[in-house]
Amino acid sequence: MSIASTSSQAQQAAFEKTAGWEPIRIRTIATHAVESRKFSLLIIDDNPEDVRVLRLALKWMRSSVAVSVQVAEDCQSTLNRLCDGDGPLPSVILLDQERQGKRCLRALERLKQSSRTRAIPVVMMARAGQKGVDDSYAACANCVVAKPETVEDAELLLTRLERFWFLAATLPSMS
């Protein structure tokens, strides 16, 4: 391991700690040959029950690629660190459409207006029947998905996101 990669890992750990992100480990099964790129998913959701469902799904899912996952429950401080900071950026952001009863379109707009974060794909999660899908796309969401209600739904969603964003899509370089 080089000094640069050790320093980078230490910087990332310090950044994650100050951002209030909690890394989650998921099991990897090596079935696909993917270039030696590191993938990361940042989930931003302030609802404790929804976060619990996502964490359980992440705990039990099997991944085809190595993906580091962080969960951030404080949207505002996370946005500040992503848009204004200098720490590592996630490959994909999974953003809850509702935050403390308010729409998160401002958060999405801020991510897409920042030169540092505009290229990061943002997947918005919306409850069934929730209005605002058109608004999310107008604010430059890369896609809108149904917010999972059960652990099984969450595992299916995360598996589909992994298959598309980390196996099929070509992601922007975040160097």
Buried (B, 14 or more C-beta within 10 A) or exposed (E): EEEEEEEEEEEBEEBBEEBBBBEBEBEEEEEEEEEEEEBBBBBBBBBEEBBEBBBBBBEEBEBBBBBBBBBBBBBEBBBEBBBEBEBBBBBBBBBBBBBEEEBBBBBBEBBBEBEBBBBBBBBBBBBEEBEBEEBBEEBEBBEBBEBBEEBEBBBBBBBEBBBBBBEEEEBEEBE
